[in-house]
Amino acid sequence: MKQLKHYSYLMALMFILAGGIISCAGEEDGSKDTGLTTEPTTCRVSVSSGEGGTATTSETEVMPGWEVILTATPETTYRFVNWTVSGNEVSKENPYRAIVKTSTQFRANFEKDNYKVSVKEAEGGSVKASQKGDVLNGTKVTFTATPQEGFSFISWIVNGNEASKENPYTITITENTEVQASFITHKVTVTASEGGTAKASKTQVGHNAQVTFTATPQDDYYLFVNWTVNGEEVSKETTYTATITEDIEIKANFALNISLPTGIENGKGYVDLGLSVKWASCNVGANSHEEYGYNFSWGEFQNREDFSYYNEYVSLDVFGDFSYDIWKYNTDSKYGTVDNKTTLELKDDAAHHNWGGNWRMPTKAEQDELRNSSNCTWTWTTQNGVKGYKVTSKKNGNSIFLPAAGYRSNSDLSNAGCNGYYWSSSLNTSDSLSAYYLSFNSGIVDWSYRYRCEGLSVRAVCP
């Protein structure tokens, strides 16, 4: 009896279930209402798509809780964005495995597969892009930078970050991209000290550009010394080429080559070397410091080129015993009357006779003062093609130039360009036939004595 009741109960339940099924979409099957509520047994799945692609589903009707696979297929130049249900995003996966609990319509959304490419302007140059604006994802775009005059390209800035120093530069576009070229310029300033001018081939240049600097002394009285940057020497070449890597201020430095006259005596210039006398800025008979000037016998004041005969106050008996007769400036009786005069009187002084005023020939002691290495520096040099010594005072930095003018014996000019011979006003007291003179060549500065008849140069002095 219990088994029969149980069987009847199962049959009744099956009948109720069979007769009262309602679809997942809520549709009735036409059966009579039994008064019982039942859960839907299937769910409908549908897909749609926006512009740019299509969508499919693996199943269109499934039991609640079942999984379906949704697949979005973009068209060319489009990319999949997401899946939405009733406008709300449910996934960005593709394919998308969705668990369906109720009837659902899924929408696949697409967008253009482009990114925006833009170029940001920068001072110092221009940029050309092979493509700009909307550019398809994955496209290679090449950027080329062209610096303006005085600038150079440094690097590429992509979306605010330094990316490359190559030029041209190629990027594969995978996002919105803003590109800017970085340029640089350096300012070149050139100055000069007193005594000359300086110029630069360019005053504004890009990084690692070469600039040539040229220094020009204002006249023969000045020499170029060197180029300095921030007080440090960078070159001694008159024309100097530098590679510029930063703003630069370069200075050309000049020094007195031959001092400009520091004063005038009776119309002739002198240079104060800080010694006991002031020295003329050129030789007697010259108009510039490098000219040789006149040649004089000692004790004479006439300029002549023939020194084949003896001079004033000295005679030679060439027809007898070759004896000499000296009648002035003599300390030895064998040459005649002794007067013991050892320094030229002004009337016999070539410098005083030709220039007047307080000009005279220097004594040996005054020449020795000039030679003294504690007083002056002697530098063998060339001025306008003329060799000689630049004599620079250690006391005040002023200088004179003594050309290697040679000497005349008979009518020949000897050793010009190699040696200098400058009379003093002092007699050689050991041999009255000769007088002391300043002697030099490229290696030696000294004193000596020569016969009074020979033709030597004269550099005058004044108090």
C-alpha positions in Angstrom: 0.0 0.0 0.0 2.9 2.4 0.8 4.6 1.6 -2.5 1.4 2.5 -4.4 1.1 5.8 -2.7 4.7 6.6 -3.4 4.3 5.7 -7.0 1.2 7.8 -7.4 3.1 10.8 -5.9 5.9 10.5 -8.4 3.5 10.3 -11.3 1.6 13.3 -10.2 4.8 15.3 -9.8 6.0 14.3 -13.3 2.7 15.4 -14.7 2.8 18.7 -13.0 6.4 19.4 -14.2 5.6 18.2 -17.8 2.5 20.3 -18.0 3.8 23.5 -16.4 7.1 24.3 -18.3 7.7 28.1 -19.0 10.5 29.1 -21.3 13.7 31.1 -20.2 12.3 34.0 -22.1 9.0 33.8 -19.9 6.8 32.4 -22.7 3.9 30.0 -21.7 3.5 26.6 -23.5 -0.4 26.8 -23.5 -0.9 24.4 -20.6 -3.2 25.2 -17.8 -2.0 27.0 -14.8 -1.5 24.4 -12.2 -0.8 27.0 -9.5 2.9 26.0 -9.2 5.9 28.3 -10.0 8.8 26.7 -12.0 12.3 27.9 -13.0 13.1 28.5 -16.7 15.0 25.6 -18.2 16.8 27.4 -21.2 18.3 30.8 -22.0 18.5 32.4 -25.3 21.9 34.0 -26.3 22.1 36.6 -29.1 25.0 38.9 -30.3 25.2 42.1 -32.2 28.1 44.3 -33.3 28.8 48.0 -33.9 30.6 49.5 -37.0 33.9 47.9 -37.8 33.3 44.2 -37.3 31.1 41.1 -36.6 30.3 38.9 -33.6 29.3 35.3 -33.2 28.3 33.0 -30.3 29.0 29.3 -29.9 25.4 28.7 -28.7 22.1 30.5 -29.2 20.2 28.6 -26.4 21.7 27.1 -23.3 20.7 25.9 -19.9 21.0 28.5 -17.1 24.6 28.6 -15.8 26.0 27.2 -19.0 29.1 28.8 -20.8 29.1 30.2 -24.3 32.0 31.4 -26.3 31.6 34.9 -27.9 34.0 35.9 -30.7 34.5 39.4 -32.2 36.1 39.8 -35.7 37.3 43.3 -36.5 37.3 44.5 -40.1 40.5 45.9 -41.6 41.7 49.2 -40.0 39.5 48.4 -36.9 40.2 46.8 -33.6 37.9 45.2 -31.0 37.2 47.3 -27.9 34.8 45.4 -25.6 31.6 43.4 -25.0 28.6 45.2 -23.5 25.2 44.2 -22.3 22.5 46.9 -22.2 25.3 49.5 -22.7 27.4 48.3 -19.8 30.9 46.8 -20.4 31.1 43.1 -19.3 34.4 42.1 -20.8 37.4 43.2 -23.0 38.4 39.6 -23.7 38.2 38.2 -27.2 37.1 35.4 -27.4 35.0 35.9 -24.3 33.7 32.9 -22.3 30.5 34.0 -20.7 28.4 32.2 -18.1 24.7 32.7 -19.1 22.1 32.8 -16.4 19.3 34.5 -18.3 18.5 35.3 -21.9 21.1 37.9 -22.9 22.1 39.9 -25.9 25.8 40.7 -26.1 27.2 43.6 -28.2 30.7 43.6 -29.7 32.1 47.1 -30.0 34.9 48.2 -32.4 36.9 51.4 -33.1 39.3 52.6 -35.8 42.7 51.0 -35.3 44.4 54.5 -35.6 46.6 56.6 -33.4 47.2 60.3 -33.5 50.7 61.4 -34.6 51.6 65.0 -34.0 54.8 67.1 -34.1 55.6 69.8 -31.5 57.5 72.8 -32.7 60.8 73.7 -31.0 63.1 76.7 -31.4 66.1 76.1 -33.5 64.8 74.0 -36.4 62.0 72.2 -38.1 60.7 68.6 -38.2 59.2 66.7 -41.1 57.2 63.5 -40.5 56.5 60.9 -43.2 52.9 60.7 -41.8 50.9 62.8 -39.3 47.4 62.9 -38.0 45.5 59.6 -37.8 48.0 56.8 -38.5 47.2 53.0 -38.6 48.4 51.0 -35.6 51.8 49.5 -36.3 52.7 52.0 -39.0 56.3 53.0 -39.2 56.7 56.8 -39.2 60.0 58.6 -40.0 60.9 61.9 -38.5 63.6 64.2 -39.9 65.0 67.2 -38.1 66.5 70.2 -39.9 68.4 72.7 -37.7 68.4 76.4 -38.5 71.6 78.3 -39.1 73.6 78.4 -35.8 71.7 75.4 -34.3 72.3 71.7 -34.2 70.0 68.7 -33.5 70.4 67.0 -30.1 67.7 64.4 -29.5 64.1 63.4 -30.0 61.5 63.8 -27.3 58.6 61.3 -27.6 55.6 61.9 -25.4 57.8 63.9 -23.0 60.7 61.5 -22.8 64.0 61.5 -24.6 63.9 58.7 -27.0 66.8 58.9 -29.5 69.7 60.9 -30.8 69.4 59.5 -34.3 68.4 61.7 -37.2 66.3 60.7 -39.1 64.4 58.6 -36.5 61.8 55.9 -37.2 59.0 54.9 -34.8 56.5 52.1 -34.9 53.2 53.7 -33.9 51.3 51.8 -31.1 49.8 54.7 -29.3 49.0 58.4 -29.6 52.4 59.9 -30.2 53.7 63.5 -29.9 57.3 64.0 -31.2 59.5 67.0 -30.6 63.1 67.6 -31.8 65.5 69.2 -29.4 68.0 71.7 -30.8 70.9 73.5 -29.2 72.9 76.7 -30.0 76.1 78.1 -28.5 77.0 81.7 -28.2 80.5 82.6 -29.3 82.0 85.9 -27.9 85.5 87.1 -28.9 87.3 90.0 -27.3 90.8 91.4 -27.6 93.3 93.1 -25.3 94.9 96.4 -26.2 97.1 96.2 -29.2 95.0 94.3 -31.7 91.7 93.0 -32.9 90.1 89.6 -33.0 87.2 88.0 -34.9 85.3 84.7 -35.1 84.1 83.0 -38.2 80.7 82.6 -36.5 79.1 84.0 -33.4 76.3 81.5 -32.9 76.8 77.8 -33.7 75.4 74.4 -33.0 77.0 71.7 -30.8 80.4 70.4 -32.0 80.6 73.1 -34.7 84.0 74.4 -35.6 84.8 78.1 -35.3 87.9 79.8 -36.6 89.3 82.7 -34.6 91.7 85.2 -36.1 93.9 87.7 -34.2 95.4 90.8 -35.9 97.9 93.1 -34.1 97.1 96.7 -34.7 100.6 97.6 -36.0 104.2 96.5 -35.8 104.5 97.7 -32.2 102.4 94.8 -31.0 102.7 91.0 -31.0 100.0 88.4 -30.6 100.6 86.4 -27.5 97.8 83.8 -27.1 94.1 82.9 -26.9 92.6 82.4 -23.5 89.3 81.1 -22.2 88.4 82.0 -18.6 92.0 83.1 -18.2 93.4 79.7 -19.4 95.6 79.6 -22.5 94.1 77.4 -25.3 96.4 78.3 -28.2 99.3 80.5 -29.3 98.3 80.3 -33.0 97.2 83.6 -34.6 94.5 81.6 -36.5 92.9 79.1 -34.1 90.1 76.6 -34.9 88.1 75.3 -32.0 85.3 72.7 -31.6 82.5 74.4 -29.7 80.6 72.4 -27.1 79.3 75.2 -24.9 78.9 78.9 -24.8 82.4 80.4 -25.1 84.1 83.7 -24.5 87.6 83.7 -25.9 90.1 86.5 -25.7 93.0 87.4 -28.0 95.9 88.8 -26.0 98.5 91.1 -27.4 101.7 92.6 -25.9 104.0 95.4 -26.9 106.3 94.2 -29.6 108.4 97.3 -29.8 107.2 99.8 -27.3 105.5 102.9 -28.7 107.6 105.9 -27.7 106.9 106.8 -24.1 108.2 110.3 -24.7 109.7 112.7 -27.3 113.1 114.4 -27.1 113.7 117.1 -29.8 111.3 115.5 -32.2 112.6 111.9 -31.8 110.8 109.2 -29.7 112.4 107.4 -26.8 111.4 104.4 -24.6 111.7 104.5 -20.9 113.0 101.1 -19.8 113.4 102.1 -16.2 117.2 102.4 -16.6 119.6 105.3 -16.0 118.9 106.6 -19.5 116.1 106.5 -22.0 116.7 104.6 -25.2 115.7 105.9 -28.7 113.0 103.8 -30.4 115.0 103.5 -33.6 118.6 103.8 -34.9 120.1 107.2 -35.9 119.2 107.7 -39.5 116.2 105.3 -39.4 112.5 106.2 -39.4 111.2 102.9 -37.9 112.4 100.5 -35.3 113.5 97.8 -37.9 115.4 100.1 -40.3 119.2 99.8 -40.1 119.8 103.5 -40.2 123.2 105.1 -40.9 126.7 103.8 -40.4 129.3 105.9 -38.6 133.0 105.8 -37.8 133.7 106.4 -34.2 134.1 110.1 -33.6 132.4 111.1 -36.9 128.9 112.2 -37.5 128.6 111.9 -41.3 126.7 109.0 -42.8 128.8 107.3 -45.4 129.2 103.9 -47.1 132.9 104.0 -47.9 135.1 103.3 -45.0 138.3 102.6 -46.9 140.2 105.5 -45.3 140.7 106.5 -41.7 138.5 108.8 -39.8 138.6 112.1 -38.1 141.4 112.5 -35.6 143.2 109.3 -36.9 145.6 109.1 -39.8 147.6 106.3 -41.3 150.9 106.6 -43.0 150.6 104.0 -45.6 153.7 105.1 -47.5 156.0 104.8 -44.6 155.9 102.4 -41.7 152.1 102.1 -41.5 152.2 104.2 -38.4 149.1 105.8 -36.9 148.7 109.4 -35.7 145.9 110.1 -33.3 145.4 113.7 -32.3 142.2 113.4 -30.2 141.0 110.7 -27.8 144.4 109.2 -27.1 145.8 107.5 -24.0 149.0 106.1 -25.6 151.9 108.3 -26.5 153.0 105.9 -29.3 150.0 107.2 -31.3 150.9 110.8 -30.7 149.8 113.5 -28.2 148.1 112.0 -25.2 144.9 113.9 -24.1 143.4 111.1 -22.0 139.9 111.9 -23.4 138.0 108.6 -23.2 134.4 109.7 -23.9 133.2 111.4 -27.1 132.5 115.1 -26.7 129.0 116.1 -28.0 130.5 117.9 -31.0 132.0 114.6 -32.1 128.9 112.5 -31.1 127.0 111.2 -34.1 123.7 111.0 -32.2 123.9 114.5 -30.8 125.1 116.0 -34.1 122.2 114.4 -36.1 119.4 114.7 -33.6 120.4 117.6 -31.3 118.7 118.3 -28.0 119.8 116.0 -25.2 120.5 113.1 -27.5 124.0 111.4 -27.4 125.6 108.0 -27.9 125.5 105.7 -24.9 128.6 104.9 -22.8 129.9 101.4 -22.5 128.5 101.4 -18.9 125.0 102.3 -20.2 125.2 99.6 -22.8 126.3 97.1 -20.1 123.2 98.2 -18.1 121.0 97.4 -21.1 122.7 94.0 -21.5 122.4 93.1 -17.8 120.0 90.1 -17.5 118.7 91.5 -14.2 117.4 94.5 -16.1 116.2 93.3 -19.5 115.3 90.2 -21.4 116.8 89.8 -24.8 114.7 87.9 -27.3 115.9 87.1 -30.8 113.0 87.7 -33.2 112.0 89.1 -36.6 110.2 92.3 -37.3 108.8 92.9 -40.8 111.3 90.5 -42.1 114.2 92.0 -40.2 116.1 90.0 -37.6 117.3 91.4 -34.4 116.7 91.5 -30.6 113.6 92.7 -28.8 114.9 94.0 -25.5 112.2 94.1 -22.8 112.6 95.8 -19.5 112.1 93.7 -16.4 111.3 96.9 -14.5 108.3 98.2 -16.5 107.7 95.8 -19.5 108.6 98.4 -22.1 110.8 97.3 -25.0 112.9 98.4 -27.9 114.1 96.5 -31.1 117.7 96.5 -32.2 118.0 95.2 -35.8 121.0 93.1 -36.7 122.3 95.7 -39.1 125.8 94.4 -39.6 128.7 96.7 -40.2 130.7 98.4 -43.0 134.4 97.8 -43.7 135.6 99.6 -46.8 132.4 99.8 -48.8 131.0 96.3 -48.0 128.1 95.7 -45.6 128.9 92.6 -43.7 126.9 90.3 -41.4 123.6 92.1 -41.9 120.7 90.0 -40.6 123.1 88.0 -38.4 124.9 90.4 -36.2 124.4 93.8 -34.6 127.2 96.3 -33.9 126.4 99.4 -32.0 129.0 102.1 -31.0 129.3 103.3 -27.5 130.9 106.7 -26.8 133.6 105.1 -24.8 137.2 104.7 -26.0 139.1 101.5 -25.5 141.7 102.7 -23.0 143.9 99.8 -23.7 144.2 100.6 -27.4 143.3 104.1 -28.5 142.8 102.9 -32.1 139.6 101.2 -31.1 136.4 101.9 -29.2 133.9 99.8 -27.3 130.7 98.6 -28.9 127.6 96.4 -28.2 127.9 93.2 -30.1 125.3 90.4 -30.6 124.1 87.6 -32.8 121.2 85.1 -32.3 123.0 83.3 -29.5 125.2 85.9 -27.8 124.8 89.5 -26.4 128.2 90.9 -25.4 130.6 93.8 -25.7 133.8 94.2 -27.7 135.9 96.8 -29.4 136.7 97.6 -33.1 138.9 100.0 -35.0 137.5 103.5 -34.9 137.4 103.7 -38.7 134.8 101.0 -39.2 131.1 101.9 -39.9 128.8 100.7 -37.1 125.2 101.6 -36.1 124.2 104.1 -33.4 121.3 103.8 -31.0 121.0 107.1 -29.1 120.1 107.8 -25.5 118.9 110.8 -23.6 118.5 111.6 -19.9 
